[in-house]
Amino acid sequence: MKSAFSKVIILGGILTLISNIAVAEVFLPGMQPKEAGIEFAKVQQCRMCHAGTKNKDADPFVSWQSGIISISAKDPIFRAALAIANQDIEGIGEFCLRCHAPRAWLEGRSTPTDGSTLNTEDMYGISCTVCHSYIDPLSAEAAKIIKDVPPGHGNAMMVSDPQNVVREPYGDGKGAMPHEVLKSPFHTSSNLCGVCHNISNPLLAEDVKKQPPTFSVIFSELTANGCSAILQNAARTEAASHAITGRLMAEGRRMWVNAVFLGSSGKVLKEI
């Protein structure tokens, strides 16, 4: 009798463990959904001022819209990979959505983890206000906003400014603006890219609160060369044949990015 009861207890414990593994989302430090009351502006609000200017195809909105980051949430290859990941480990898709649909993650729409609750704004992927709201997650400023400070840059452990402030390399915006502008050294650092491009398997970490992500091959290369340097070299090449780009470079806007630099974008956009 006792033996049979013990077997039932053990079996129940095993089933409970399997169940917990199957449905548990992966916890990672950084800003959590709805933490600090985060809320982003709509993409079309950015378009009102950052498109249709004298800079033409050098306008920030045009460059973003033509790039791969604007379709990160609806890229068919990503959606297929997301489905497979959720089949392998139920609930793991939320880890994927943190990078590919950061707005959904931060505003609390990353579950169900198949992306079925993503709204129109979420489908714009890595939208303007999301990336321009990022704060260095290891900074003292970030520690005042979030509960769990990340151990390193990577694995989508981002922190966003809940205030209506656009952070960027220059901080010298002029004119009537619906938001404040702040110069951000973080936005000229490869660590900004590393928030999502430095990815390692969190399931293999002994303690995600203490163990930094293992540098990926891609991010190691970016860190060695410097993301900003790569972008500036690309801009110089483009400036030689593009009058507007040349003017922007001459004015000191060396961090300007054109979607033409993103080699895979054209092919993916054509397939979609």
N, C-alpha and C positions, 0 to 999 in steps of 0.2 A: 504493500500500500504506500509506504513511505517512498520506495524507489520509484513507483509510478508517478507519485506527486512531484518528486524532484525532477523527473524527466519533463513533466508538463511545464514546470517553472523554467527549466533551462531552455526548452523549445520556445516558450513565450518570450524569454529574454532575447533569443537569437532573432525571432521574428520582429521584435520591437527595434532591435539594432538595425536590421535590414531596412525596416520601414523608415527609420530616422535618416539613414543614409540616402534613401531614395527621394525623399521629399524635401530635405533641408537645402535651402539656398546657401551659397558660400558666403560667410561673413568675411569682410575685409574692412580694415580701418578707412579713414577718410570720411567725407560727408555722406551721411545716410539719407534715404528718401525723406523729403520734407523737413530735413534738419535746418534750423535757423530760418524757416519760412521762405525758402528759396522759390522764386517765381520769375520766369523769363519773358522778355518781350517777344512778340510774334515776328517771324521772319520778314513779313511784308512791311513792318515798321522800319526795319533796317533799309529796305529797298527804297523807301521814300526819299532818303537823303544820300544814300551811297550807290545810286545807279542813275544813269541818264545825265551825267555831268560832262564837262569838257574833256575829261579823261577817257571817255568812251569805254573801250574794252579793258582799260586799266582800272576801271571802277572796282572797288572791293567786292561789291555784290555780284558783279558779273564774273569775276575771278572765282569767287566761292561757288556760285551756281554752276559753273562749268567744270568744277573739280570733283574728285571722287568723294570728298568728305560730305558733299551735299546729298549723296545717295547711300551713305553708309548703312542706313537702316532698311533700305529697300533693295539693295544690291541682291540679285537672285542667288548669287554664289553664297553670300552671307546667310540668306534666309534658309538655304538648303543645309548649310553647316550648322545653323542654329537648331534646325529640326533634328539632325543627327545627334547633336550634343545632348539635347533633351531626351532622346531615346536611350542614349548611353547612361546618363545619370539624370533622373528627373529633377528639374529645378535648376540645373547648372546653367541654363540659358540666361539667367539673370546676370551672370558674370559676363557673358558676351554682350548683353544689352547695355551694360555700363559704359562701354566704349562706343558701340555702334549707334546707340540711342541714348546719349547721356542725359538729355532733357527728360526723357521718360523715367530714367532711373532717379534723378534728383527730385522730380516732381511727384514720384510715387505711382508710376504706371508700368513698372517693370515686371509685375506679376499680373496674370499668368506669364510664365517665362517663355511662352511661344511667341510673344509679341502681339497677341491678339487684341490687347487694349491700347496699343499705341494710337495716338490721335494724329491729326494732320500735321501739327507742328513737330511731333516726334519723328515723323517720316522724313523730315528735312535733314535728319542725321545730325552731324556735328554743326549746328547752326551758329550764326554769328555771335549772339549774346552768350551762348554757352562757353565757347572757347575764350571769348574776351572777358569772361567773368572769373576765370581761373586765378587762384592765388597759389603761390608756392606752398604745397601741402606740408612742408617741413618748417615753415616760417612761424615766428611768434604770432603773427597776425592770424594765421590759420588756427593756431592753438586756442585763440580766443573765441573762435566760431564753432568748432567741432569738439566732440567728446573724445574721439579716438584718432590721435595723430598717427599717420602712416610711418612705417619704419624706413621708407625709401620712396623714390619716384618710380611709379609703375603700377601695373595691375589695376588700372582705372581707379586708383585711390585718390580721386580728385577732391579739391575743395573750391567752392565757388563763392564769390562775394554776393551776399543776399541783397546788398544795396544796388541802386540803379547807377552803377559806375562801370564804364567801359575801360578796361585796362589794355594798353597797347604800347608799342615800342617808343612812341614819341611824346604823347601827352600834351600836344600843342594844338588840339582841335580848336577851330574858330567857328563863329556863327551861332545861330539859334539852335541849340541842341536839346533834345528831350532827355538827355542823360549827362552825367558828369564824365570827365575824361581823366584818366590817371596814367602817368608814365610807369611802365612796369618792366624792370630788368628781367623778370621771369619770362616775359614774352619775347625775349631775344636769346633765351637759353635753350639748350637741347633738353633740359629737364622738363620743359613744357611739352615737348614731343613725347618724352619718355613716360609721361603719365599714362598714355595709352599704347605707345609703341614698344615699351619695355614690358613684355608679358612673359610670365612663367606660371607653371601650374600651381595654384594655391593649395591644391589637395595634397601636394607633396611637402608643404611647409610644416614644420613642427609647431610653430606658433606664428600666425600671420600678423600678430600685433608687434612682434619683435624681429622677425626674419624678413629682410628686404627682398624684393623680387630679384631673381637671378638675371643678370644682364643678358638680353637676347643678342643674337649675332647682329641683327639689323641695328638695334639701339647702340650696341658697342661701336659700330662703325660711325653712326651719327655723332656719338659723344666724342670720338676721336677726331672727327673732322669739323664738328660744330655745325648744327643745323643752320644757324644764321649764315655761316660762311658758305655753305652749299647753296642757300637761297640767293645770296649776294652774287656768287659766281654765275649762277643761272641768269640773274637779272642783268648782269653786265653783258652776257652773250646776247640776250634778247635786245638790250639797249642799242646794240650796234645796228640793228635793222628796224627798230621800232621807235619812231620819233617821240611818242608820249612816254614810253619807258625811259628813254634817254633823258628827257626833261625831269622826270621824277627822280632818277638817279642823281642828276645834277643838283637837284634841290635837297639832296640828302636823304631821300626816302629809299634807303638801301634795303629795307626789309620787305619791299613790295614783292608780291607773289602773283604770278600769272599761271592760270591752269595749264598753259601749254607746257610748263615744266614737269607736270605730273604725267609721266609717260603712259601709265596704264589707264588713265581716265577716259581717253577717247574710245578705247576698245570696249570698256565696260559700258559706257554710256550708249554706244552704238548697239550693243546687245540688248540693253534694256529698252 
